[in-house]
Amino acid sequence: MFDPSTAPRVFAVPPGSDFPKALVAGLHSRGTGLPPEALARVQLVVNTRRMARRVRDLFDKGPACLLPRLSLVTDLGESINLAQIPPAIPALRRRLELTQLVSKLLEQQPDLAARSSLFDLSDSLAALIDEMQGEGVSPEAIRQLDVSDMSGHWARAQAFIGIADRFVETGENALDAQARQRRVVENLIARWQAEPPQHPVILAGSTGSRGTTLMLMEAIARLPQGALILPGYDFDQPDAVWTRLDEALTSEDHPQYRFRKLMTMLDLRPDQIEHWTSDAPPSAARNRLVSLALRPAPITDAWMTEGPQLTDLTEATADLTLVEAQSPRSEALAIALRLRQAAETGQTAALITPDRMLTRQVSAALDRWNITPDDSAGLPLQLSPPGRFLRHVAGLFARRLDGEALLTLLKHPLCHGGDERGSHLLHTRDLELDLRRHGPPFPDGPSLTAFAIRKEVSEGWVQWLIQHFCDQQISGELPLSEWVTRLRRLAEAISTGSSGESGPLWDKNAGQKALAVLTALEDESGHGGQMTAHDFADLLGALLAGEEVRDRDAPHPRIMIWGTLEARVQGADLLILGGLNEGSWPEAPAPDPWLNRQMRDKVGLLLPERRIGLSAHDFQQAIGAPEVWLTRATRSDDAETVPSRWLNRLTNLLQGLPDQGGRSALTKMRDRGGQWLRWSEQLEHAPEIKAAARPSPRPPVASRPRRLSVTEIKRLIRDPYAIYAKHVLRLKPLDPLVQAPDALLRGIVIHEILEHFVKDSVLDTALLNRENFLKRAEMLLDQHVAWPTARKLWLARLERIADDFLTAETARRGDGGPVAFEAAMKLVLAPLDVTIVGRADRIDLNTRGAVRLIDYKTGTAPTESQQAKFDKQLLIEAAMAEQGGIEGFDPLPVAEAVFIGMGGSYKEVPAPLAKEPTDKVLAELKELISAYLKPDQGFSSRRMLHKDTDIGDYDHLARFGEWDRTAETKPEDLS
């Protein structure tokens, strides 16, 4: 197939060409005139399974011929493995072993790193070991590095890197995948040197980015009938530029750097790289433009000399569209519109981006037209239903069961499968309402049993609930094998449910993938050692995050979403390069906690810029396609974005060539993109809706409330709509599911502490001291507050104000004492026939027989001015007391009414009884109530709130947000 040659054979395909298609076309062309079996003797080596499938598909489409022997780079040499190298150690086993060693090191030296970074450090160290084996770097080479200027950091790093010694310098029976692959390739090369194969051996599609692959490429290129076929080779790059790519520290991020490194190894000049086929690329002019734009940074002065020679910029940019959207959503919608057009016209189109958030947004936008793109990446397993379910179940081991965790699992679609799922969901709904209303914040066996009795729930369901959800938290360490067994058993039992039928957990593609992950973990669990529940949950999450699952829904045959790796082996009429921002494409290099760039370069490891260089090569290949879109969002969710360096270079070069038509070409690119952005905005633009008015319903007088509490008078003044919603519509806010130590609970508990303490001290004045006060507080906090942190915090606040409270209390005892607590109050307003009710926290009688009203406040007590206008609670209670409204008491004069603040500091705020006498308060109250008994008076929403930021229980019902406080009210008669 190849003529004899003393120089290594290296062919290439220019950027923009469909590489697999060009590869097959070249093989057919070179097989012309040869016997049919000549092609069958060719050994074709490709670097991915996707490439192999595509090549087979192209051969299947004809013409009829015998197929070459197709194999992968990773499989090459296995059939002639003379050394009989045993299978590689599973990657999971190495990961578990590393985790144990790093964990022990952190226990011995806690100052090295935080415990929470255990798995990140283990994965980073595993990646370093993998790279050392792939590049043939020994631990000794790293230890001999000159680190005189970074001794402190190096000492820490060495403590971790020392762990790698036992894994890198290992015997034949304990090789990692990378070490084994390198050993196989070394044996294969040795065999070839002794007995070179005489049949054609072609390695196609690899850039030689890893050391083992580069070593294999060199060996194949030197075979008698060996050849390399490089993808995306820049034939337009001058020799002077190629010679500047020798230094890795300055050139690793260039798209052609790896080819220069290969040429140096093979002692080839750039002009010795031959075209694999005679076919021209889709746009030779665009390839020249991009080649100049991507010149290495030190020699971009070539723009000044070579730029004026680009006289075909109109042709180069004719099929380029630049979309610069204002937001990621706008970018995704414009892309979706273009993909929809491609689907309608029969064009094959693909979105290429490493930004998974963008691909999800595009998929969601396409869903409105029932277009399901063929997404090569799929969904991360941890976000699939089985992945989420397993993580929630593992969380039961690590945390105390609360209402949120319980209902999250009970509502999961994989929980309690089978015929009785309908009954299960009904019971779950009743349980949610019960937990919201009655609690407790941490459900347990007795509380769930009490719920079952109240709601008459079937005993089987409740027993299943208690058995599999309660008391699952484990505080100590267990072997990994025990954790995996417990997780699998519990997950299957929860999925099965109380009916005993088989659950749906392991069904479908995602379930099978999750089961495979759990089975692999079970097989290797013996190497995982002991770990806590939190560590196990973190390990499970990390393993699930490393897998992906594809949806089984039939995708659209011509609309694809590819990652940059998949795009190398595919072809389409339209390529959309999305997310072209720094940090997205290219992605920012991951931080290396072990070795800096200079150290990596000295020992022969890969530089962080390697990934940027590969991304640059992907970009250069893709932008040469027949029709290309370049898209980015100028802003992310919280800040302006920086355009991708390659897009920046391209636009800057065009901007700097006005005489050659560069600026006008760039303007036309933006105009084409702008048109699609305008269409996307029109799609999103809803018909103009008239702004909503502030509601002010006027229900029939007979339906208006005739019984209000003292505390509701403030709400009637500030937010009458809330009174309407509660008493007329009879709507009550749903209690929160996630119970927390909030202000309401704190107020209830502090009131009870003060009531018990004051009652005790009335019976025995010797108990009126700090020690007894704090003892009583601690006891009641333990009894009513389930959160240890809140208990300590609230007790500390009481300790801070205890002395001030006791001093004031002692002074009050000098002028009478308490006679009632939580006293019921009731007053009928005649002739309105409206009843006002309430409860006084505490009632004292002074030595003159007058009443002192006391109300405890754990929040901010209202000022005298606020009490006079809005917060009339104490003033109304004083009026009720003088009218005989206290249950069990005759009408009595009120000498004093005071708010006692028990918040961050002790504070007393008296009610302005002198300025607001009780007869005046009672008259104003009747006037207020009578106003809302008139047919033409509406219950306006948010009438006089203290702050615009105040949130009401019924704001959503009033559609607040569609109007603001400046909006006029809209009275509406209700029949």
C-alpha positions, 0 to 999 in steps of 0.5 A, spaced: 500 500 500 505 504 501 512 505 497 518 503 500 521 509 504 527 511 509 523 516 512 517 515 517 510 516 514 506 521 516 499 523 513 494 528 515 487 531 514 486 539 514 482 542 519 474 542 518 474 535 514 470 529 516 476 525 519 473 518 519 470 520 512 477 522 509 480 516 512 476 511 509 476 515 502 483 515 503 484 507 504 479 506 498 483 510 494 490 507 495 486 500 495 485 502 487 488 497 483 490 492 488 487 485 489 481 485 494 485 482 499 490 487 500 485 492 504 484 486 509 491 485 510 491 493 513 491 493 520 487 500 522 488 502 529 484 508 532 483 511 538 476 511 541 470 506 540 466 511 537 471 512 531 471 505 530 464 505 530 464 510 525 469 507 520 465 501 520 459 505 518 462 508 513 465 502 510 458 498 510 455 504 506 460 502 500 462 500 495 463 493 497 470 491 499 473 486 504 474 490 511 481 492 514 483 489 521 480 494 526 483 495 533 483 500 538 490 503 541 488 500 548 487 493 545 493 493 540 498 488 543 494 484 547 494 478 542 501 478 542 503 479 549 509 475 550 510 477 557 503 474 559 502 481 563 496 479 568 490 484 568 490 491 571 488 492 578 481 495 578 481 503 578 476 503 584 481 498 588 487 503 587 482 509 589 480 505 595 487 504 597 489 511 596 483 513 600 485 509 606 492 511 606 491 519 605 486 518 611 491 515 616 496 521 614 491 526 615 489 523 622 497 523 624 498 530 621 491 534 621 495 540 619 496 537 612 489 538 610 482 538 612 478 532 613 473 534 608 478 534 602 480 527 603 476 524 597 479 530 593 486 529 595 485 521 594 483 523 587 488 528 585 493 523 587 491 517 583 491 522 577 498 524 579 500 516 579 496 515 573 500 520 569 507 518 572 505 511 569 503 513 563 509 518 562 514 513 564 516 518 570 519 514 576 518 517 584 525 518 584 525 523 579 520 527 583 524 526 589 530 529 586 527 536 584 530 542 586 525 545 590 530 550 594 525 556 593 519 552 596 521 547 601 515 549 606 510 547 601 514 541 598 515 538 605 507 537 605 507 535 598 512 530 599 508 527 605 503 525 600 507 524 594 511 518 598 504 514 598 505 514 590 512 510 591 508 503 593 504 504 587 508 506 581 514 502 583 510 495 583 511 488 581 508 485 575 502 482 579 499 489 581 500 494 575 495 499 574 491 500 567 496 506 565 502 502 567 500 495 564 498 499 558 505 502 557 508 495 559 504 492 553 506 497 548 513 496 550 513 489 549 509 490 542 515 495 540 520 490 542 517 484 538 516 489 532 524 491 533 525 483 532 520 481 527 517 487 524 510 486 521 510 486 513 503 488 512 500 495 513 499 498 520 496 505 520 494 509 526 489 514 525 486 520 529 491 520 535 494 527 537 499 523 541 497 527 547 499 522 552 506 519 553 504 511 551 501 513 545 506 517 543 511 512 544 507 507 540 506 512 534 513 513 533 514 505 533 508 505 528 511 510 523 518 507 523 515 500 521 516 498 513 509 499 512 507 503 518 503 510 517 500 515 521 494 519 519 493 526 524 487 529 524 486 537 524 493 538 521 495 546 520 498 545 513 498 553 512 502 554 518 509 557 516 516 553 518 518 559 522 512 558 526 513 550 527 520 551 530 517 556 535 513 550 538 519 546 541 518 549 548 513 546 552 512 552 557 510 557 552 507 552 547 503 547 550 497 551 549 497 551 542 493 547 537 499 544 533 504 543 539 503 535 539 504 535 532 511 539 533 513 534 538 511 528 534 515 531 528 521 532 533 521 525 535 521 522 528 526 528 525 521 530 520 520 537 517 513 540 516 513 539 509 514 532 510 507 531 512 503 529 506 496 530 505 492 523 506 487 525 500 487 530 495 480 533 497 480 540 499 477 542 506 470 545 506 473 552 507 481 553 505 480 560 506 477 560 513 483 555 515 488 560 513 484 565 517 484 561 523 491 559 523 493 566 523 489 568 529 491 562 533 499 563 532 503 562 538 503 569 543 510 570 542 510 571 535 503 574 533 507 580 530 505 575 524 498 579 524 502 585 521 506 582 516 501 576 514 494 579 515 494 584 509 495 577 505 488 575 507 484 577 501 479 572 501 476 574 508 469 575 505 469 567 503 472 565 509 467 568 514 461 567 509 458 561 513 460 564 520 455 566 524 457 570 531 452 570 537 453 574 543 447 573 547 446 577 553 445 571 558 446 564 557 438 563 557 438 567 551 444 564 548 441 557 549 434 559 546 438 562 539 441 555 539 435 551 539 431 555 534 437 554 529 437 547 531 429 547 530 430 550 523 435 544 521 430 539 523 425 542 519 430 543 513 433 536 513 440 539 515 444 535 520 446 539 526 450 539 532 452 543 538 459 542 541 460 545 547 464 542 554 458 546 558 453 541 560 449 547 563 448 550 556 446 543 553 441 542 558 438 549 557 438 547 549 435 541 550 429 544 555 428 549 549 428 544 544 423 540 548 417 545 547 417 543 539 418 535 541 425 535 539 430 530 543 437 531 541 442 525 541 446 527 547 452 523 547 454 525 554 447 523 557 446 525 564 450 524 570 448 518 574 448 522 581 442 526 578 438 520 575 433 517 579 437 511 582 443 516 583 439 521 587 435 515 591 441 511 593 444 518 595 438 519 600 438 513 603 446 513 604 444 520 608 440 516 613 446 513 616 450 520 616 444 524 619 439 524 624 432 523 621 428 529 620 421 531 616 425 533 610 429 527 609 423 522 610 418 525 605 424 526 600 425 519 600 417 517 601 415 521 595 421 519 590 418 515 584 423 509 586 420 508 593 414 503 595 413 501 587 408 496 586 400 496 586 400 499 592 403 505 591 397 509 590 395 508 598 403 509 599 402 516 596 396 517 600 399 516 607 405 520 605 400 526 604 397 525 610 404 524 614 406 531 611 400 535 613 401 531 620 408 533 621 407 540 618 402 541 624 404 537 629 411 535 628 416 533 631 422 536 627 425 529 628 420 523 627 421 517 631 417 510 632 413 513 637 411 519 633 410 515 627 405 510 631 401 516 634 400 519 627 398 512 625 393 512 630 390 519 629 389 517 621 388 510 622 393 508 617 394 501 616 399 497 621 403 494 615 405 501 612 407 504 619 411 498 621 415 498 614 416 506 615 419 505 622 423 499 621 426 502 615 427 510 616 428 510 624 434 509 628 438 508 621 444 513 623 450 510 625 456 514 629 462 510 629 466 507 623 464 500 619 468 496 614 466 499 607 463 492 606 458 493 611 456 499 609 455 497 602 451 491 604 447 496 609 446 500 603 443 495 598 439 492 603 436 498 605 435 501 598 431 495 596 427 494 602 425 502 601 424 501 594 420 494 595 415 498 600 410 494 605 407 490 599 413 486 599 413 486 591 419 487 587 421 494 587 423 498 581 430 501 583 434 497 578 430 497 572 431 501 566 438 503 564 439 508 569 438 503 575 442 497 571 448 502 571 447 504 579 447 497 580 453 496 576 457 501 580 454 498 587 456 491 585 463 494 583 464 497 590 461 491 593 467 487 590 472 491 592 470 493 598 475 489 602 480 494 600 476 500 603 478 499 610 474 502 616 470 509 614 464 513 617 457 514 615 459 521 612 465 518 608 461 513 605 456 518 603 461 522 600 465 516 597 458 514 594 457 520 591 463 521 588 463 514 584 456 516 582 458 523 579 463 519 575 458 515 571 453 517 566 447 514 563 444 515 556 436 516 556 433 511 552 428 516 549 429 515 541 433 522 539 432 526 533 436 522 528 439 529 525 440 533 531 446 532 536 449 534 542 457 533 542 462 534 547 469 536 544 471 529 544 465 526 540 466 531 535 473 529 533 470 523 530 463 525 527 461 530 521 455 535 520 452 540 515 452 545 521 456 545 527 455 550 533 460 551 538 457 554 544 459 557 551 465 560 548 467 563 554 474 563 558 473 558 564 468 554 559 471 553 553 477 552 554 476 550 561 480 553 567 486 548 568 485 544 575 489 546 580 495 541 582 496 541 589 503 537 588 507 540 582 508 546 579 509 547 572 516 548 572 517 542 576 512 538 571 516 540 565 523 538 569 521 531 570 517 530 564 510 530 566 504 533 562 503 541 563 496 544 565 496 547 559 495 540 555 488 540 556 487 547 553 492 545 547 487 539 546 481 544 546 484 549 542 485 543 537 478 541 537 476 548 536 481 549 530 478 542 527 470 544 528 471 551 526 473 549 519 466 545 518 462 547 512 457 552 516 459 554 523 456 558 529 460 561 534 456 563 540 457 566 547 453 569 553 456 576 555 454 575 562 453 569 566 448 569 572 452 574 576 458 577 572 460 579 565 464 574 562 470 574 558 470 571 551 474 565 549 481 566 547 480 563 540 474 567 539 478 573 542 484 572 537 479 571 531 475 578 532 481 582 534 484 579 527 478 581 523 478 588 526 485 589 525 484 588 517 479 593 515 482 594 508 481 587 507 474 587 509 475 584 516 471 589 519 465 588 515 466 581 515 465 581 522 459 586 522 456 581 518 457 575 522 454 579 528 448 581 524 447 574 522 447 572 530 443 578 532 437 576 527 437 570 531 437 573 538 431 578 536 427 572 533 429 568 540 427 575 544 420 575 540 419 568 542 420 569 549 416 576 549 409 575 552 403 579 550 403 585 554 399 584 560 396 590 564 399 591 571 395 588 576 392 592 581 392 592 589 386 587 591 381 590 596 376 585 596 369 587 599 365 581 602 358 581 604 357 584 611 354 577 614 361 574 612 366 579 615 369 577 621 365 577 628 371 575 632 378 577 632 384 576 637 388 582 640 394 581 636 390 581 630 388 588 630 395 590 628 394 586 622 387 589 621 391 596 621 397 594 617 394 588 612 387 588 612 387 583 606 390 578 611 384 578 615 380 577 609 384 571 607 384 568 614 377 569 617 373 570 610 376 565 606 378 561 612 385 559 609 391 558 614 398 558 612 401 551 611 406 550 617 413 549 614 416 542 613 423 543 615 422 545 622 427 550 625 429 553 632 426 560 629 423 566 633 416 563 634 419 557 637 424 561 641 418 566 644 414 560 646 420 557 650 422 563 653 415 565 655 414 558 658 421 559 662 419 565 665 412 563 667 415 557 671 420 561 674 415 566 676 410 561 679 416 558 683 418 564 686 411 566 688 411 560 692 418 561 695 421 567 694 428 564 696 428 561 689 428 568 686 435 568 684 440 567 678 442 559 679 434 557 679 433 561 673 438 558 669 437 551 672 429 552 670 431 555 663 436 549 662 431 544 663 425 547 659 430 548 653 432 541 654 425 539 654 422 543 648 428 544 643 431 539 639 437 542 636 443 542 641 446 549 638 440 553 639 439 550 646 446 553 648 445 559 644 439 561 647 441 559 654 447 564 653 442 569 651 438 568 658 445 568 662 447 575 659 440 578 661 439 574 667 441 579 672 438 585 669 431 581 669 432 579 676 433 586 679 427 588 675 423 583 678 425 584 685 423 591 684 416 589 681 415 585 687 416 591 692 410 593 689 405 587 689 406 581 685 403 576 679 396 573 680 395 570 673 399 567 667 396 566 660 389 569 663 384 569 658 381 576 656 374 577 652 370 583 650 364 584 646 364 591 643 357 593 643 353 595 639 357 592 633 356 585 636 364 583 635 368 580 640 375 581 642 379 575 645 386 575 647 391 572 653 395 576 657 402 573 659 402 575 666 397 580 670 400 583 677 396 587 682 400 592 686 399 594 693 393 599 691 389 594 688 391 596 680 393 592 675 399 591 672 399 588 665 406 584 662 407 582 655 414 578 654 417 579 647 423 575 645 424 580 639 424 587 638 418 591 643 414 596 639 416 603 641 411 608 644 409 611 638 408 604 634 403 602 640 399 608 639 398 607 632 399 600 630 401 595 635 395 596 640 395 590 643 397 592 651 393 598 650 387 594 648 388 589 653 388 595 658 381 597 656 379 590 656 381 589 663 378 596 666 371 593 662 372 587 666 374 583 660 379 579 664 376 572 666 375 571 673 377 578 675 372 584 676 373 591 672 380 594 675 384 600 674 390 599 670 396 602 673 401 600 668 402 596 662 409 594 659 413 590 654 419 586 657 424 585 652 428 578 653 432 578 646 439 580 646 439 585 652 433 586 657 429 592 656 422 595 658 418 599 654 411 601 657 405 602 654 403 610 653 397 609 657 397 617 659 397 619 652 392 613 650 387 613 655 383 606 655 376 610 653 380 613 647 383 606 645 376 603 646 373 608 642 378 608 636 377 600 636 370 601 635 371 606 630 376 601 626 372 595 627 365 599 625 369 601 618 370 594 616 363 592 617 361 597 612 359 594 605 363 599 601 370 598 605 375 593 602 380 589 605 386 592 602 393 588 601 399 591 605 395 597 607 400 600 612 406 595 612 412 597 617 417 596 611 416 594 604 421 588 605 416 585 610 413 578 608 405 577 609 402 570 609 398 571 604 402 576 599 402 570 594 394 570 594 394 577 593 399 577 587 404 581 590 410 582 586 405 584 580 404 590 583 407 595 588 406 599 594 404 605 589 399 601 586 392 603 587 387 599 590 382 595 586 375 594 590 371 588 588 364 586 591 364 579 592 357 576 593 
